[in-house]
Amino acid sequence: MPRVEQHIHQALLGTAYTPLAVHVGDDVPNAVGSKRSTKITFPMLIDYDNAVVDAYNRIGEQLTLFPLAYLIDKKGIVRHIYKETEPELTALRADIDALLAEE
């Protein structure tokens, strides 16, 4: 997440792109510690009851253990799933730019 913070989030401030980190589980101190240690400034949701992952039918979960990253369009549709700890930045940025260019 630190590379996403530095190379994607900061570069796209002021656009319609909004990254959200989602911590699954009820270990709030661990989530807060993770956010601090990675120095991300974008919001982190605490999904203590799995409502967020359930809302997206746990798409991609069968592919890998967490972390997963989803790129969700403005209609709430999952358009891309990234199963790497940190998505490849050039591809991620191209995917984001393509979504931002859509009407």
SVG drawing of the C-alpha trace seen along z (x, -y; Angstrom):
<svg xmlns="http://www.w3.org/2000/svg" viewBox="-24 -19 30 39">
<polyline fill="none" stroke="black" stroke-width="0.4" points="0.0,0.0 2.8,-2.5 3.6,-2.5 -0.1,-3.0 -0.1,-5.9 3.0,-7.5 2.6,-6.9 -1.1,-6.7 -3.1,-8.3 -1.0,-11.5 -0.8,-11.9 -4.6,-11.6 -5.7,-13.9 -8.5,-16.1 -9.9,-13.6 -12.8,-11.2 -10.4,-8.4 -10.7,-7.5 -8.7,-4.6 -10.0,-2.8 -8.2,-0.2 -10.4,2.4 -9.3,4.3 -11.3,7.5 -11.8,8.6 -12.4,7.0 -8.8,6.4 -9.0,2.6 -5.6,2.1 -3.9,4.2 -5.7,2.2 -4.7,-1.1 -1.1,0.2 -1.1,1.3 -2.3,-2.1 0.3,-3.9 3.2,-1.6 2.4,-1.9 1.9,-5.6 -1.2,-5.6 -3.3,-8.8 -6.4,-7.4 -9.3,-6.1 -9.3,-2.6 -12.6,-0.9 -12.9,1.7 -15.0,4.6 -15.5,6.3 -18.5,8.3 -17.4,9.1 -20.2,6.8 -17.9,5.2 -16.4,8.4 -19.8,10.0 -21.3,7.1 -18.9,7.9 -19.6,11.7 -16.0,12.2 -14.8,11.9 -11.3,13.0 -10.9,14.5 -10.6,18.0 -7.6,16.8 -5.4,15.8 -5.4,14.9 -5.6,11.3 -4.5,8.7 -6.7,8.3 -7.3,5.0 -10.4,4.2 -10.8,1.4 -14.5,0.5 -16.1,-1.9 -18.5,-4.7 -21.5,-2.3 -20.0,0.0 -19.0,2.7 -15.7,4.5 -13.7,3.9 -10.3,5.3 -9.0,7.6 -5.3,7.4 -4.0,10.3 -0.5,9.0 0.4,7.4 1.0,4.2 -0.4,4.1 2.0,3.3 1.8,-0.5 1.9,-1.1 -1.0,1.3 -3.0,0.0 -2.6,-3.6 -3.6,-2.7 -6.7,-0.9 -7.6,-3.9 -7.0,-6.4 -9.3,-4.3 -12.1,-4.4 -11.7,-8.1 -12.0,-8.7 -15.4,-7.0 -18.5,-9.1"/>
</svg>
